Amino acid sequence: MKEKKQKNRHVYWNPYFGGFLLGLLIIVTFYLTGRGLGASGALKSGVVTMVHTVAPTHAENNAYYSKFLKEGEFPMNNWLVFEAIGVILGAFLSGALTGRLKLKVQHSPKITSRRRLIFALIGGVLFGLGAQIARGCTSGAALSGMAVLATAGFITMMAIFGTGYLVAYFFRKNWI
């Protein structure tokens, strides 16, 4: 058994097969929920819940937070929250089954783990802010938008990859 686990230690799925499964998942999601996938909505629900817990009066009187605080409803009772929890649990399970479950920072030999984590944090914050400004994250705006052939979905995907390609020039020394 241990020999088989070592053999499968670094086996990854074919990315095209993963993309195919993602496409099927989006179709099922549209069928079951009437809308596509999204991740930033789960984070928004968490933030609204935390602010409401710490400062309920502020949250109820705030124009943004109050939209998500309806009488008799709990902001965390949203299918996007359960989707995000499922993604985290699925990643954990995948790592455990393939023997890759360990804390590790992947980075180029040219930079330190600390610098890599700082860049990842900055990039994550910028992407999160962009998701709120655009009213949807990559999965919501781009993937689900493209699945229904929305022009905005294609524009979003081109903007994400185009910006990434252009900005990569300035950060290439960290990876190459």
ROSE-4610 file (N, C-alpha, C; in Angstrom, 1 decimal, always signed):
// ROSE-4610
residu = [M/M/M/K/K/K/E/E/E/K/K/K/K/K/K/Q/Q/Q/K/K/K/N/N/N/R/R/R/H/H/H/V/V/V/Y/Y/Y/W/W/W/N/N/N/P/P/P/Y/Y/Y/F/F/F/G/G/G/G/G/G/F/F/F/L/L/L/L/L/L/G/G/G/L/L/L/L/L/L/I/I/I/I/I/I/V/V/V/T/T/T/F/F/F/Y/Y/Y/L/L/L/T/T/T/G/G/G/R/R/R/G/G/G/L/L/L/G/G/G/A/A/A/S/S/S/G/G/G/A/A/A/L/L/L/K/K/K/S/S/S/G/G/G/V/V/V/V/V/V/T/T/T/M/M/M/V/V/V/H/H/H/T/T/T/V/V/V/A/A/A/P/P/P/T/T/T/H/H/H/A/A/A/E/E/E/N/N/N/N/N/N/A/A/A/Y/Y/Y/Y/Y/Y/S/S/S/K/K/K/F/F/F/L/L/L/K/K/K/E/E/E/G/G/G/E/E/E/F/F/F/P/P/P/M/M/M/N/N/N/N/N/N/W/W/W/L/L/L/V/V/V/F/F/F/E/E/E/A/A/A/I/I/I/G/G/G/V/V/V/I/I/I/L/L/L/G/G/G/A/A/A/F/F/F/L/L/L/S/S/S/G/G/G/A/A/A/L/L/L/T/T/T/G/G/G/R/R/R/L/L/L/K/K/K/L/L/L/K/K/K/V/V/V/Q/Q/Q/H/H/H/S/S/S/P/P/P/K/K/K/I/I/I/T/T/T/S/S/S/R/R/R/R/R/R/R/R/R/L/L/L/I/I/I/F/F/F/A/A/A/L/L/L/I/I/I/G/G/G/G/G/G/V/V/V/L/L/L/F/F/F/G/G/G/L/L/L/G/G/G/A/A/A/Q/Q/Q/I/I/I/A/A/A/R/R/R/G/G/G/C/C/C/T/T/T/S/S/S/G/G/G/A/A/A/A/A/A/L/L/L/S/S/S/G/G/G/M/M/M/A/A/A/V/V/V/L/L/L/A/A/A/T/T/T/A/A/A/G/G/G/F/F/F/I/I/I/T/T/T/M/M/M/M/M/M/A/A/A/I/I/I/F/F/F/G/G/G/T/T/T/G/G/G/Y/Y/Y/L/L/L/V/V/V/A/A/A/Y/Y/Y/F/F/F/F/F/F/R/R/R/K/K/K/N/N/N/W/W/W/I/I/I]
num = [1/1/1/2/2/2/3/3/3/4/4/4/5/5/5/6/6/6/7/7/7/8/8/8/9/9/9/10/10/10/11/11/11/12/12/12/13/13/13/14/14/14/15/15/15/16/16/16/17/17/17/18/18/18/19/19/19/20/20/20/21/21/21/22/22/22/23/23/23/24/24/24/25/25/25/26/26/26/27/27/27/28/28/28/29/29/29/30/30/30/31/31/31/32/32/32/33/33/33/34/34/34/35/35/35/36/36/36/37/37/37/38/38/38/39/39/39/40/40/40/41/41/41/42/42/42/43/43/43/44/44/44/45/45/45/46/46/46/47/47/47/48/48/48/49/49/49/50/50/50/51/51/51/52/52/52/53/53/53/54/54/54/55/55/55/56/56/56/57/57/57/58/58/58/59/59/59/60/60/60/61/61/61/62/62/62/63/63/63/64/64/64/65/65/65/66/66/66/67/67/67/68/68/68/69/69/69/70/70/70/71/71/71/72/72/72/73/73/73/74/74/74/75/75/75/76/76/76/77/77/77/78/78/78/79/79/79/80/80/80/81/81/81/82/82/82/83/83/83/84/84/84/85/85/85/86/86/86/87/87/87/88/88/88/89/89/89/90/90/90/91/91/91/92/92/92/93/93/93/94/94/94/95/95/95/96/96/96/97/97/97/98/98/98/99/99/99/100/100/100/101/101/101/102/102/102/103/103/103/104/104/104/105/105/105/106/106/106/107/107/107/108/108/108/109/109/109/110/110/110/111/111/111/112/112/112/113/113/113/114/114/114/115/115/115/116/116/116/117/117/117/118/118/118/119/119/119/120/120/120/121/121/121/122/122/122/123/123/123/124/124/124/125/125/125/126/126/126/127/127/127/128/128/128/129/129/129/130/130/130/131/131/131/132/132/132/133/133/133/134/134/134/135/135/135/136/136/136/137/137/137/138/138/138/139/139/139/140/140/140/141/141/141/142/142/142/143/143/143/144/144/144/145/145/145/146/146/146/147/147/147/148/148/148/149/149/149/150/150/150/151/151/151/152/152/152/153/153/153/154/154/154/155/155/155/156/156/156/157/157/157/158/158/158/159/159/159/160/160/160/161/161/161/162/162/162/163/163/163/164/164/164/165/165/165/166/166/166/167/167/167/168/168/168/169/169/169/170/170/170/171/171/171/172/172/172/173/173/173/174/174/174/175/175/175/176/176/176]
x = [+0.8/+0.0/+0.9/+1.9/+2.8/+3.5/+3.9/+4.6/+3.7/+2.4/+1.4/+1.2/+1.2/+1.0/+2.2/+3.5/+4.6/+4.6/+4.1/+4.1/+3.1/+2.0/+1.0/+1.2/+2.4/+2.6/+2.5/+3.0/+3.0/+2.2/+1.2/+0.3/-0.7/-0.8/-1.8/-2.8/-4.0/-5.0/-4.6/-5.0/-4.9/-5.7/-5.1/-5.8/-7.0/-6.9/-8.1/-9.2/-9.0/-10.0/-10.6/-9.8/-10.3/-11.1/-10.8/-11.6/-12.9/-12.9/-14.1/-15.0/-14.5/-15.3/-15.8/-15.0/-15.5/-16.7/-16.6/-17.7/-19.0/-18.8/-20.0/-20.6/-19.7/-20.1/-20.9/-20.4/-21.2/-22.5/-22.7/-24.0/-24.9/-24.4/-25.2/-25.6/-24.7/-24.9/-26.0/-26.0/-27.0/-28.4/-28.4/-29.6/-30.2/-29.3/-29.8/-30.1/-29.3/-29.5/-30.0/-29.9/-30.3/-29.3/-28.1/-27.0/-25.7/-24.6/-23.3/-22.5/-21.3/-20.4/-19.9/-19.4/-18.8/-18.1/-17.1/-16.4/-16.4/-16.4/-16.3/-17.6/-18.7/-19.9/-19.8/-19.0/-18.8/-18.0/-17.0/-16.2/-17.0/-17.8/-18.7/-19.6/-20.2/-21.1/-20.3/-19.1/-18.3/-18.0/-17.6/-17.3/-18.6/-19.7/-21.0/-21.3/-21.1/-21.4/-20.5/-19.2/-18.2/-18.5/-18.8/-19.1/-20.4/-21.4/-22.6/-22.5/-21.6/-21.3/-20.6/-19.6/-18.8/-19.5/-20.2/-20.8/-22.2/-23.2/-24.5/-25.2/-25.1/-25.7/-25.1/-23.8/-23.1/-23.5/-23.5/-23.9/-25.3/-26.2/-27.6/-27.9/-27.1/-27.2/-26.3/-25.5/-24.6/-25.3/-25.2/-25.9/-25.5/-24.2/-23.8/-24.1/-23.8/-24.0/-25.5/-26.3/-27.7/-28.4/-27.9/-28.5/-28.5/-27.6/-27.4/-27.9/-28.5/-29.0/-30.5/-31.2/-32.6/-33.2/-34.4/-35.0/-35.2/-34.8/-35.0/-34.0/-33.0/-32.1/-30.7/-29.8/-28.5/-27.5/-26.6/-25.8/-25.0/-24.6/-23.8/-24.6/-26.0/-26.8/-27.0/-25.9/-25.9/-25.2/-25.6/-25.0/-23.6/-23.2/-21.8/-20.9/-21.3/-20.5/-20.2/-21.3/-21.1/-20.2/-20.3/-19.4/-18.0/-17.7/-16.3/-15.8/-16.6/-16.2/-15.9/-16.8/-16.5/-15.2/-14.9/-13.6/-12.4/-12.5/-11.4/-11.3/-12.4/-12.4/-12.0/-12.4/-11.9/-10.5/-9.9/-8.4/-7.7/-8.2/-7.6/-7.6/-8.8/-8.9/-8.0/-7.9/-7.1/-5.6/-5.2/-3.8/-3.5/-4.5/-4.3/-4.3/-5.1/-5.2/-3.9/-3.3/-2.1/-0.8/-0.8/+0.4/+1.1/+0.3/+0.9/+0.3/-0.1/-0.7/+0.4/+0.9/+1.9/+2.0/+2.4/+2.6/+3.9/+3.8/+4.9/+4.7/+5.7/+5.6/+6.4/+5.7/+6.4/+6.9/+8.1/+8.7/+10.0/+10.4/+11.6/+12.8/+13.9/+15.1/+15.6/+15.1/+15.6/+14.9/+13.8/+13.1/+12.9/+12.7/+12.5/+11.0/+10.7/+9.3/+8.6/+9.2/+8.6/+8.1/+9.0/+8.7/+7.5/+7.6/+6.5/+5.2/+5.1/+3.9/+3.4/+4.3/+3.9/+3.3/+3.9/+3.4/+2.0/+1.9/+0.6/-0.5/-0.1/-1.1/-1.5/-0.6/-0.9/-1.8/-1.4/-2.2/-3.6/-3.7/-5.0/-5.9/-5.3/-6.1/-6.6/-5.7/-6.1/-7.2/-7.0/-8.0/-9.4/-9.3/-10.5/-11.2/-10.5/-11.0/-11.6/-10.9/-11.4/-12.7/-12.8/-14.0/-15.2/-15.0/-16.1/-16.5/-15.5/-15.8/-16.5/-16.1/-16.7/-18.0/-18.3/-19.5/-19.4/-18.2/-18.1/-16.6/-16.3/-14.9/-14.7/-13.5/-13.2/-14.2/-14.6/-15.5/-16.9/-17.3/-18.6/-18.7/-17.8/-17.9/-17.4/-16.3/-15.7/-16.2/-16.0/-16.4/-17.9/-18.7/-20.1/-20.7/-20.1/-20.5/-20.2/-19.1/-18.8/-19.7/-20.0/-20.9/-22.2/-22.7/-24.0/-23.8/-22.5/-22.1/-22.4/-22.2/-22.3/-21.0/-21.2/-20.1/-19.2/-19.8/-19.0/-18.1/-18.6/-17.7/-16.5/-16.6/-15.5/-14.5/-15.1/-14.3/-13.5/-14.2/-13.6/-12.4/-12.6/-11.5/-10.4/-10.6/-9.5/-8.8/-9.5/-8.9/-8.0/-8.5/-7.7/-6.4/-6.5/-5.4/-4.5/-5.0/-4.3/-3.5/-4.1/-3.4/-2.3/-2.6/-1.6/-0.4/-0.7/+0.4/+1.3/+0.6/+1.4/+2.2/+1.6/+2.2/+3.3/+3.2/+4.2/+5.6/+5.7/+6.9/+7.7/+7.0/+7.7/+8.1/+7.5/+7.7/+8.5/+8.9/+9.5/+10.8/+11.5/+12.8/+12.6/+11.4/+11.0/+10.8/+10.7/+10.3/+11.2/+11.9/+12.7/+14.2]
y = [-1.2/+0.0/+1.3/+1.3/+2.4/+2.6/+1.6/+1.7/+2.3/+2.0/+2.6/+4.1/+4.4/+5.8/+6.6/+6.1/+6.8/+7.0/+5.9/+6.0/+7.1/+7.3/+8.3/+9.7/+9.8/+11.0/+12.3/+12.4/+13.7/+13.6/+12.7/+12.6/+13.7/+14.5/+15.5/+15.1/+15.6/+15.4/+16.2/+15.7/+16.4/+17.7/+18.9/+20.1/+20.2/+19.6/+19.7/+18.9/+17.7/+17.0/+17.8/+18.4/+19.3/+20.4/+21.0/+22.1/+21.5/+20.3/+19.6/+19.4/+18.9/+18.7/+20.0/+21.1/+22.4/+22.9/+22.6/+23.0/+22.2/+20.9/+20.1/+20.7/+21.0/+21.6/+22.9/+23.7/+25.0/+24.7/+23.7/+23.4/+22.9/+22.0/+21.5/+22.6/+23.5/+24.6/+25.5/+25.8/+26.6/+25.9/+24.6/+23.9/+23.9/+23.6/+23.5/+24.8/+25.8/+27.1/+28.3/+28.1/+29.2/+30.2/+30.0/+30.9/+30.1/+30.8/+30.1/+30.1/+29.6/+29.5/+30.9/+31.0/+32.2/+32.0/+32.7/+32.5/+33.8/+35.0/+36.2/+36.4/+35.9/+36.0/+35.3/+34.3/+33.6/+34.5/+35.1/+36.0/+37.2/+37.7/+38.9/+38.5/+37.3/+36.8/+36.7/+36.2/+36.1/+37.5/+38.5/+39.8/+40.5/+40.3/+40.9/+40.3/+39.0/+38.3/+38.8/+38.9/+39.4/+40.8/+41.7/+43.1/+43.2/+42.4/+42.4/+41.8/+40.9/+40.3/+41.3/+42.0/+43.0/+44.3/+44.8/+46.1/+46.0/+45.4/+45.2/+46.5/+47.6/+48.8/+49.4/+49.4/+49.9/+49.1/+47.8/+47.0/+47.2/+47.3/+47.6/+48.9/+49.9/+51.3/+51.6/+50.7/+50.8/+50.5/+51.3/+51.1/+49.8/+49.4/+48.1/+46.9/+46.9/+45.7/+45.4/+46.5/+46.3/+45.5/+45.6/+44.9/+43.4/+42.9/+41.5/+41.0/+41.9/+41.6/+41.7/+40.6/+40.6/+39.9/+40.4/+39.8/+38.3/+37.6/+36.1/+35.4/+36.0/+35.4/+35.6/+34.6/+34.6/+34.7/+35.7/+35.9/+34.7/+33.9/+32.7/+31.5/+31.7/+30.7/+30.9/+30.8/+31.1/+29.9/+29.5/+28.3/+28.6/+29.8/+30.2/+29.9/+30.0/+29.7/+28.2/+27.4/+26.0/+25.5/+26.2/+26.0/+26.2/+27.3/+27.6/+26.6/+26.2/+25.2/+23.9/+23.5/+22.3/+22.4/+23.5/+23.7/+23.5/+24.1/+23.9/+22.4/+21.8/+20.4/+19.5/+19.8/+19.0/+19.1/+20.3/+20.5/+19.7/+19.8/+19.0/+17.5/+17.0/+15.6/+15.2/+16.0/+15.7/+15.6/+16.6/+16.5/+15.3/+15.0/+13.8/+12.5/+12.4/+11.1/+11.0/+12.0/+11.9/+12.1/+12.2/+12.3/+13.7/+14.7/+16.1/+17.0/+16.5/+17.3/+17.8/+18.9/+19.5/+21.0/+21.8/+23.2/+23.5/+24.2/+24.5/+25.7/+26.5/+27.7/+27.5/+27.4/+27.2/+28.6/+28.6/+29.9/+29.5/+30.5/+30.4/+30.5/+29.9/+30.0/+31.5/+32.3/+33.7/+34.6/+34.1/+34.9/+34.1/+34.7/+34.0/+33.7/+32.8/+32.4/+33.6/+34.5/+35.7/+36.6/+36.8/+37.7/+37.1/+35.8/+35.1/+35.3/+35.1/+35.3/+36.7/+37.7/+39.1/+39.4/+38.9/+39.1/+38.4/+37.2/+36.5/+37.3/+37.8/+38.6/+39.8/+40.6/+41.8/+41.5/+40.4/+40.0/+39.6/+38.8/+38.4/+39.5/+40.5/+41.7/+42.5/+42.7/+43.4/+42.7/+41.4/+40.6/+40.6/+40.6/+40.7/+42.0/+43.1/+44.4/+44.5/+44.0/+44.0/+43.2/+42.1/+41.3/+42.0/+42.8/+43.6/+44.7/+45.4/+46.5/+46.0/+44.9/+44.3/+43.5/+43.4/+42.7/+41.2/+40.6/+39.2/+38.8/+37.6/+37.2/+36.5/+35.9/+35.2/+34.1/+33.3/+32.2/+32.8/+33.8/+34.4/+35.2/+36.1/+37.0/+36.4/+35.7/+35.2/+33.8/+32.8/+31.5/+31.3/+31.8/+31.6/+32.6/+33.7/+34.6/+34.1/+33.4/+32.8/+31.6/+30.9/+29.7/+30.1/+31.3/+31.7/+32.7/+32.7/+33.5/+35.0/+35.4/+36.9/+37.6/+38.7/+39.5/+39.9/+40.3/+40.7/+39.6/+38.3/+37.2/+37.1/+37.3/+37.2/+38.4/+39.6/+40.7/+40.6/+40.1/+39.9/+38.9/+37.8/+36.8/+37.4/+38.1/+38.7/+39.8/+40.5/+41.5/+40.8/+39.8/+39.1/+38.5/+37.8/+37.2/+38.2/+39.2/+40.3/+41.0/+41.4/+42.1/+41.3/+40.0/+39.1/+39.0/+38.9/+38.8/+40.1/+41.2/+42.5/+42.7/+42.4/+42.6/+41.6/+40.4/+39.4/+39.9/+40.8/+41.3/+41.9/+42.6/+43.4/+42.4/+41.3/+40.4/+39.1/+39.0/+37.8/+37.5/+38.4/+38.1/+37.3/+37.4/+36.6/+35.1/+34.8/+33.4/+32.7/+33.5/+32.9/+32.9]
z = [+0.0/+0.0/+0.0/+0.8/+0.9/-0.4/-1.1/-2.4/-3.4/-3.4/-4.3/-4.0/-2.7/-2.3/-2.8/-2.6/-3.1/-4.6/-5.4/-6.8/-7.3/-6.6/-6.9/-6.3/-5.6/-4.8/-5.5/-6.8/-7.5/-8.8/-8.8/-9.9/-9.9/-11.0/-11.1/-12.2/-12.1/-13.1/-14.4/-15.5/-16.7/-16.6/-16.9/-16.8/-17.7/-18.9/-19.8/-19.2/-18.6/-17.9/-16.8/-16.0/-14.9/-15.4/-16.6/-17.2/-17.7/-18.2/-18.7/-17.5/-16.4/-15.2/-14.6/-14.7/-14.2/-15.1/-16.4/-17.3/-17.0/-16.7/-16.3/-14.9/-14.0/-12.7/-12.9/-13.8/-14.1/-14.6/-15.5/-16.1/-15.0/-14.1/-13.0/-12.0/-11.8/-10.9/-11.4/-12.7/-13.3/-13.2/-13.4/-13.4/-12.0/-11.0/-9.6/-8.9/-9.2/-8.4/-9.3/-10.6/-11.5/-11.7/-11.2/-11.4/-11.4/-11.8/-11.9/-10.6/-10.7/-9.6/-9.2/-8.0/-7.5/-6.1/-5.8/-4.6/-3.7/-4.3/-3.6/-2.7/-3.1/-2.3/-1.0/-0.9/+0.4/+1.3/+0.8/+1.6/+2.1/+1.2/+1.5/+2.7/+2.6/+3.7/+5.0/+4.9/+6.2/+6.8/+5.9/+6.4/+7.0/+6.3/+6.8/+8.2/+8.3/+9.6/+10.7/+10.4/+11.4/+11.8/+10.9/+11.2/+12.0/+11.7/+12.4/+13.8/+14.0/+15.3/+16.2/+15.6/+16.4/+16.6/+15.6/+15.7/+15.0/+15.6/+15.0/+14.6/+15.4/+15.0/+13.8/+13.7/+12.5/+11.3/+11.4/+10.2/+9.7/+10.7/+10.3/+9.7/+10.1/+9.6/+8.4/+8.0/+6.9/+5.6/+4.6/+3.3/+2.7/+2.7/+2.1/+2.9/+4.2/+5.0/+5.2/+5.3/+5.6/+4.5/+3.2/+2.1/+2.4/+3.2/+3.4/+4.7/+5.5/+6.8/+6.8/+6.4/+6.3/+7.5/+8.0/+9.2/+9.0/+10.0/+10.0/+9.1/+8.5/+7.6/+8.2/+8.0/+8.5/+7.2/+7.2/+6.0/+5.6/+6.6/+6.3/+5.7/+5.7/+5.2/+3.7/+2.9/+1.5/+0.9/-0.3/-0.9/-1.3/-1.5/-1.9/-0.7/+0.5/+1.7/+1.7/+1.4/+1.4/+0.2/-0.9/-2.0/-1.7/-1.0/-0.6/+0.4/+1.4/+2.3/+1.6/+0.6/-0.2/-0.9/-1.5/-2.2/-1.2/-0.1/+0.9/+1.4/+1.7/+2.1/+1.0/-0.3/-1.4/-1.7/-1.5/-1.7/-0.6/+0.6/+1.7/+1.5/+1.0/+0.7/-0.4/-1.4/-2.6/-2.1/-1.3/-0.8/+0.0/+0.9/+1.7/+0.9/-0.1/-0.8/-1.7/-2.1/-3.0/-2.3/-1.0/-0.2/-0.3/-0.7/-0.8/+0.3/+1.4/+2.4/+3.4/+3.1/+4.0/+3.7/+4.7/+4.6/+3.8/+2.8/+1.9/+1.1/+0.9/+0.1/-1.2/-2.3/-3.6/-4.1/-4.4/-4.9/-5.7/-6.5/-7.3/-6.3/-6.7/-5.9/-5.8/-6.7/-6.7/-5.6/-5.0/-4.0/-2.7/-1.6/-0.3/-0.2/+0.8/+1.1/+1.5/+2.3/+2.9/+1.7/+0.8/-0.4/-1.2/-1.4/-2.1/-1.4/-0.1/+0.7/+0.7/+0.7/+0.6/-0.7/-1.8/-3.2/-3.3/-2.7/-2.8/-2.0/-0.9/-0.1/-0.8/-1.4/-2.1/-3.3/-4.1/-5.2/-4.8/-3.7/-3.2/-2.8/-2.1/-1.7/-2.9/-3.9/-5.1/-5.9/-6.0/-6.7/-6.0/-4.6/-3.8/-4.0/-3.9/-4.2/-5.6/-6.5/-7.9/-8.0/-7.3/-7.4/-6.8/-5.7/-5.2/-6.1/-6.7/-7.6/-8.8/-9.3/-10.5/-10.2/-8.9/-8.5/-8.9/-8.8/-9.1/-9.3/-8.9/-9.0/-10.3/-10.5/-11.8/-12.1/-11.1/-11.4/-11.6/-10.9/-11.1/-12.4/-12.6/-13.7/-15.0/-15.0/-16.2/-16.6/-15.7/-16.0/-16.2/-15.2/-15.3/-16.4/-16.6/-17.7/-19.0/-19.2/-20.5/-20.7/-19.7/-19.8/-20.4/-20.2/-20.8/-21.9/-22.4/-23.6/-23.4/-22.2/-21.9/-22.4/-23.1/-23.5/-22.4/-21.2/-20.1/-19.6/-19.7/-19.2/-20.1/-21.4/-22.3/-22.0/-21.9/-21.6/-20.3/-19.3/-18.0/-18.1/-18.8/-18.9/-19.7/-20.8/-21.5/-20.7/-19.9/-19.0/-17.9/-17.4/-16.3/-16.9/-18.0/-18.6/-19.3/-19.9/-20.5/-19.5/-18.4/-17.3/-16.7/-16.5/-15.9/-16.9/-18.1/-19.1/-19.1/-19.1/-19.1/-17.8/-16.7/-15.4/-15.1/-15.7/-15.5/-16.0/-16.9/-17.4/-16.3/-15.4/-14.3/-13.1/-13.1/-11.9/-12.4/-13.6/-14.2/-13.5/-13.0/-12.3/-11.0/-10.5/-9.3/-9.6/-10.9/-11.2/-12.2/-13.0/-14.1/-13.6]
